[in-house]
Amino acid sequence: MKKKSFQVALSAISCALAVIFMAAGLNIPMAFASGYVLASLALMLPLAKEMRLGGFLAYAGACLLCLPFGGIAQFYKLFPFVVFFGLHPLVNSFQQRLKINRFVAFAVKDVWFVGSMMLSWLLFDAAVEISLPFAWMYDWIWLLIAAGGTVLFFVYDWLILRAQRIVNTYVARIDRSGKNQPPKAPPQEFGEVFGDLEQKEKKEDTKKEQDNNEGH
């Protein structure tokens, strides 16, 4: 029962942290990119205990709760989290659980990431004016997203997989420290306590008599 409560609490904490980080990313320009990463790390908590359903519910709850914190007005910012960053740790968990070949998994996830970034570009470009450093980049934007996205995702995916291992380690430590200790013996009744004292005194008197007899 307590193990179940711990897992539910872990999912709830995961969802709450993801909302906090994403809300900060939506409303603080300096925290824009870090919001995606930190929210993804938060969603790893239930996955550390093989709770994939809990991880999905934490992700879904975070997406919904982010809407009133800027997610509706700035949905173009929330969109990358909804379609990729929030689901990425869960997909990695299934990849490891099903033992899918890492090269095949990377190819599929890379296409997923690049496609998500292309859709995000369309939303960003429609919502705000984006200034690129060079004019030629507008003509080659799709190729740049595909090539640059693949390189970026290679590094990002490797870091996220490593981060999940670290989260697994710390969650396991917390779970072990929270296990029940052996219950202490219940307090004795007053009659039992006094009875034990009387028996102890009798044994001590008997021992003294034996010592005196031996001395004589």
C-alpha positions as a Markdown table, in Angstrom:
| # | Residue | x | y | z |
|---|---|---|---|---|
| 1 | Met | 0.0 | 0.0 | 0.0 |
| 2 | Lys | 2.8 | 2.4 | 0.9 |
| 3 | Lys | 4.7 | 1.4 | -2.2 |
| 4 | Lys | 1.6 | 2.4 | -4.3 |
| 5 | Ser | 1.3 | 5.7 | -2.4 |
| 6 | Phe | 5.0 | 6.4 | -3.1 |
| 7 | Gln | 4.5 | 5.8 | -6.8 |
| 8 | Val | 1.4 | 8.0 | -7.0 |
| 9 | Ala | 3.2 | 10.8 | -5.1 |
| 10 | Leu | 6.1 | 10.4 | -7.5 |
| 11 | Ser | 3.8 | 11.0 | -10.5 |
| 12 | Ala | 2.2 | 14.0 | -8.9 |
| 13 | Ile | 5.5 | 15.6 | -8.0 |
| 14 | Ser | 6.7 | 14.9 | -11.6 |
| 15 | Cys | 3.7 | 16.6 | -13.0 |
| 16 | Ala | 3.9 | 19.6 | -10.7 |
| 17 | Leu | 7.6 | 20.1 | -11.4 |
| 18 | Ala | 7.0 | 19.9 | -15.2 |
| 19 | Val | 4.3 | 22.5 | -14.9 |
| 20 | Ile | 6.6 | 24.8 | -12.9 |
| 21 | Phe | 9.4 | 24.5 | -15.4 |
| 22 | Met | 7.3 | 24.9 | -18.5 |
| 23 | Ala | 5.4 | 27.8 | -17.0 |
| 24 | Ala | 8.7 | 29.5 | -16.4 |
| 25 | Gly | 9.8 | 28.8 | -19.9 |
| 26 | Leu | 6.6 | 30.2 | -21.4 |
| 27 | Asn | 6.7 | 33.4 | -19.5 |
| 28 | Ile | 10.4 | 34.1 | -19.0 |
| 29 | Pro | 12.3 | 34.6 | -22.3 |
| 30 | Met | 15.7 | 33.7 | -20.7 |
| 31 | Ala | 14.2 | 30.3 | -19.5 |
| 32 | Phe | 12.6 | 29.4 | -22.8 |
| 33 | Ala | 14.9 | 26.5 | -23.9 |
| 34 | Ser | 15.7 | 25.3 | -20.4 |
| 35 | Gly | 12.0 | 25.0 | -19.7 |
| 36 | Tyr | 11.7 | 22.1 | -22.2 |
| 37 | Val | 14.8 | 20.3 | -20.8 |
| 38 | Leu | 13.9 | 20.7 | -17.1 |
| 39 | Ala | 10.3 | 19.7 | -17.7 |
| 40 | Ser | 11.5 | 16.6 | -19.5 |
| 41 | Leu | 13.8 | 15.7 | -16.6 |
| 42 | Ala | 10.9 | 16.1 | -14.2 |
| 43 | Leu | 8.8 | 13.6 | -16.2 |
| 44 | Met | 11.6 | 11.0 | -15.7 |
| 45 | Leu | 10.7 | 10.5 | -12.1 |
| 46 | Pro | 7.8 | 7.9 | -12.5 |
| 47 | Leu | 9.7 | 6.2 | -15.3 |
| 48 | Ala | 12.5 | 5.5 | -12.8 |
| 49 | Lys | 10.1 | 3.1 | -11.1 |
| 50 | Glu | 8.9 | 1.6 | -14.5 |
| 51 | Met | 5.6 | 3.6 | -14.1 |
| 52 | Arg | 5.0 | 4.3 | -17.8 |
| 53 | Leu | 1.3 | 4.9 | -17.3 |
| 54 | Gly | 2.1 | 7.3 | -14.4 |
| 55 | Gly | 4.7 | 9.0 | -16.7 |
| 56 | Phe | 2.1 | 9.5 | -19.4 |
| 57 | Leu | -0.5 | 10.8 | -17.0 |
| 58 | Ala | 2.1 | 13.2 | -15.6 |
| 59 | Tyr | 2.9 | 14.4 | -19.1 |
| 60 | Ala | -0.8 | 14.8 | -20.0 |
| 61 | Gly | -1.5 | 16.6 | -16.8 |
| 62 | Ala | 1.4 | 19.0 | -17.3 |
| 63 | Cys | 0.2 | 19.8 | -20.9 |
| 64 | Leu | -3.3 | 20.7 | -19.6 |
| 65 | Leu | -2.1 | 22.6 | -16.5 |
| 66 | Cys | 0.3 | 24.7 | -18.6 |
| 67 | Leu | -2.6 | 26.1 | -20.7 |
| 68 | Pro | -3.8 | 28.7 | -18.2 |
| 69 | Phe | -0.2 | 29.7 | -17.4 |
| 70 | Gly | 0.5 | 31.0 | -20.9 |
| 71 | Gly | 0.0 | 27.9 | -22.9 |
| 72 | Ile | -3.1 | 29.1 | -24.6 |
| 73 | Ala | -1.9 | 32.6 | -25.5 |
| 74 | Gln | 1.5 | 31.3 | -26.5 |
| 75 | Phe | 0.6 | 27.8 | -27.7 |
| 76 | Tyr | 3.4 | 28.0 | -30.3 |
| 77 | Lys | 5.8 | 27.8 | -27.4 |
| 78 | Leu | 4.0 | 25.0 | -25.7 |
| 79 | Phe | 3.7 | 23.0 | -28.9 |
| 80 | Pro | 7.3 | 21.6 | -29.0 |
| 81 | Phe | 6.8 | 20.2 | -25.5 |
| 82 | Val | 3.4 | 18.6 | -26.4 |
| 83 | Val | 4.6 | 16.9 | -29.6 |
| 84 | Phe | 8.2 | 16.0 | -28.6 |
| 85 | Phe | 10.0 | 17.0 | -25.4 |
| 86 | Gly | 7.3 | 15.9 | -23.0 |
| 87 | Leu | 7.0 | 12.4 | -24.7 |
| 88 | His | 10.7 | 11.8 | -25.4 |
| 89 | Pro | 11.5 | 10.3 | -22.0 |
| 90 | Leu | 8.5 | 8.0 | -22.2 |
| 91 | Val | 9.5 | 6.8 | -25.7 |
| 92 | Asn | 13.1 | 6.2 | -24.4 |
| 93 | Ser | 11.6 | 4.1 | -21.6 |
| 94 | Phe | 9.7 | 1.9 | -24.1 |
| 95 | Gln | 12.8 | 1.6 | -26.3 |
| 96 | Gln | 14.7 | 0.2 | -23.4 |
| 97 | Arg | 11.9 | -2.0 | -22.1 |
| 98 | Leu | 11.3 | -3.5 | -25.6 |
| 99 | Lys | 15.1 | -3.7 | -26.3 |
| 100 | Ile | 14.7 | -2.0 | -29.7 |
| 101 | Asn | 18.0 | -1.6 | -31.6 |
| 102 | Arg | 19.5 | 1.7 | -30.7 |
| 103 | Phe | 20.3 | 2.6 | -34.3 |
| 104 | Val | 16.8 | 1.9 | -35.5 |
| 105 | Ala | 15.4 | 3.8 | -32.5 |
| 106 | Phe | 17.6 | 6.8 | -33.2 |
| 107 | Ala | 16.5 | 6.9 | -36.8 |
| 108 | Val | 12.8 | 6.9 | -35.9 |
| 109 | Lys | 13.3 | 9.4 | -33.1 |
| 110 | Asp | 15.4 | 11.7 | -35.3 |
| 111 | Val | 12.6 | 11.8 | -37.9 |
| 112 | Trp | 10.2 | 12.5 | -35.2 |
| 113 | Phe | 12.3 | 15.3 | -33.7 |
| 114 | Val | 13.0 | 17.0 | -37.1 |
| 115 | Gly | 9.4 | 16.8 | -38.1 |
| 116 | Ser | 8.4 | 18.3 | -34.7 |
| 117 | Met | 10.9 | 21.1 | -35.2 |
| 118 | Met | 9.6 | 21.9 | -38.7 |
| 119 | Leu | 6.0 | 22.1 | -37.5 |
| 120 | Ser | 7.2 | 24.3 | -34.6 |
| 121 | Trp | 9.0 | 26.6 | -37.1 |
| 122 | Leu | 5.7 | 27.0 | -39.0 |
| 123 | Leu | 3.9 | 28.0 | -35.7 |
| 124 | Phe | 6.6 | 30.3 | -34.5 |
| 125 | Asp | 6.9 | 32.0 | -38.0 |
| 126 | Ala | 3.1 | 32.5 | -38.0 |
| 127 | Ala | 3.0 | 33.9 | -34.5 |
| 128 | Val | 6.1 | 36.1 | -34.2 |
| 129 | Glu | 8.6 | 37.6 | -36.5 |
| 130 | Ile | 11.7 | 35.6 | -36.6 |
| 131 | Ser | 15.0 | 37.2 | -37.5 |
| 132 | Leu | 17.7 | 35.0 | -38.9 |
| 133 | Pro | 21.3 | 36.2 | -39.0 |
| 134 | Phe | 21.7 | 35.7 | -42.8 |
| 135 | Ala | 19.1 | 36.2 | -45.6 |
| 136 | Trp | 20.1 | 33.0 | -47.4 |
| 137 | Met | 19.0 | 31.0 | -44.4 |
| 138 | Tyr | 15.3 | 31.7 | -45.1 |
| 139 | Asp | 15.7 | 29.9 | -48.5 |
| 140 | Trp | 17.4 | 26.9 | -46.9 |
| 141 | Ile | 15.5 | 26.8 | -43.7 |
| 142 | Trp | 14.1 | 23.2 | -44.1 |
| 143 | Leu | 17.5 | 21.8 | -45.0 |
| 144 | Leu | 19.0 | 23.6 | -42.0 |
| 145 | Ile | 16.4 | 22.2 | -39.7 |
| 146 | Ala | 16.9 | 18.7 | -41.0 |
| 147 | Ala | 20.7 | 18.7 | -40.9 |
| 148 | Gly | 21.1 | 20.8 | -37.8 |
| 149 | Gly | 18.3 | 19.0 | -36.0 |
| 150 | Thr | 19.9 | 15.6 | -36.6 |
| 151 | Val | 23.2 | 16.8 | -35.1 |
| 152 | Leu | 21.4 | 18.5 | -32.2 |
| 153 | Phe | 19.2 | 15.5 | -31.5 |
| 154 | Phe | 22.1 | 13.1 | -31.5 |
| 155 | Val | 23.7 | 15.0 | -28.6 |
| 156 | Tyr | 20.3 | 15.7 | -26.8 |
| 157 | Asp | 19.1 | 12.1 | -27.0 |
| 158 | Trp | 22.4 | 10.8 | -25.6 |
| 159 | Leu | 22.3 | 13.3 | -22.7 |
| 160 | Ile | 18.6 | 12.5 | -21.9 |
| 161 | Leu | 19.4 | 8.7 | -21.8 |
| 162 | Arg | 22.3 | 9.4 | -19.4 |
| 163 | Ala | 20.1 | 11.7 | -17.3 |
| 164 | Gln | 17.5 | 9.0 | -16.9 |
| 165 | Arg | 20.1 | 6.6 | -15.4 |
| 166 | Ile | 21.0 | 9.3 | -12.9 |
| 167 | Val | 17.4 | 9.9 | -12.0 |
| 168 | Asn | 16.9 | 6.1 | -11.6 |
| 169 | Thr | 19.7 | 6.0 | -9.2 |
| 170 | Tyr | 18.5 | 8.8 | -7.0 |
| 171 | Val | 14.9 | 7.6 | -7.0 |
| 172 | Ala | 16.0 | 4.1 | -6.0 |
| 173 | Arg | 17.9 | 5.6 | -3.0 |
| 174 | Ile | 14.9 | 7.6 | -1.9 |
| 175 | Asp | 12.7 | 4.5 | -2.2 |
| 176 | Arg | 15.1 | 2.4 | -0.1 |
| 177 | Ser | 15.4 | 5.1 | 2.6 |
| 178 | Gly | 11.6 | 5.2 | 2.8 |
| 179 | Lys | 11.1 | 1.5 | 3.5 |
| 180 | Asn | 9.6 | 0.5 | 6.8 |
| 181 | Gln | 11.9 | -0.3 | 9.6 |
| 182 | Pro | 11.2 | -3.5 | 11.6 |
| 183 | Pro | 8.4 | -2.6 | 14.1 |
| 184 | Lys | 9.5 | -2.0 | 17.7 |
| 185 | Ala | 8.2 | -4.3 | 20.4 |
| 186 | Pro | 5.0 | -3.0 | 21.9 |
| 187 | Pro | 5.3 | -1.5 | 25.4 |
| 188 | Gln | 4.6 | -4.0 | 28.2 |
| 189 | Glu | 1.8 | -3.7 | 30.6 |
| 190 | Phe | 2.6 | -2.5 | 34.1 |
| 191 | Gly | 1.9 | -5.9 | 35.6 |
| 192 | Glu | 4.3 | -7.6 | 33.2 |
| 193 | Val | 7.0 | -5.0 | 34.0 |
| 194 | Phe | 6.7 | -5.5 | 37.8 |
| 195 | Gly | 6.5 | -9.3 | 37.3 |
| 196 | Asp | 9.8 | -9.2 | 35.4 |
| 197 | Leu | 11.4 | -7.1 | 38.1 |
| 198 | Glu | 10.3 | -9.5 | 40.8 |
| 199 | Gln | 11.7 | -12.5 | 38.9 |
| 200 | Lys | 15.0 | -10.6 | 38.4 |
| 201 | Glu | 15.3 | -9.8 | 42.1 |
| 202 | Lys | 14.6 | -13.4 | 43.0 |
| 203 | Lys | 17.4 | -14.6 | 40.7 |
| 204 | Glu | 19.8 | -12.2 | 42.2 |
| 205 | Asp | 18.9 | -13.3 | 45.8 |
| 206 | Thr | 19.3 | -16.9 | 44.8 |
| 207 | Lys | 22.7 | -16.2 | 43.3 |
| 208 | Lys | 23.9 | -14.3 | 46.4 |
| 209 | Glu | 22.8 | -17.3 | 48.6 |
| 210 | Gln | 24.8 | -19.7 | 46.4 |
| 211 | Asp | 27.9 | -17.5 | 46.6 |
| 212 | Asn | 27.6 | -17.3 | 50.4 |
| 213 | Asn | 27.2 | -21.1 | 50.7 |
| 214 | Glu | 30.3 | -21.6 | 48.6 |
| 215 | Gly | 32.2 | -19.1 | 50.7 |
| 216 | His | 31.4 | -21.1 | 53.9 |
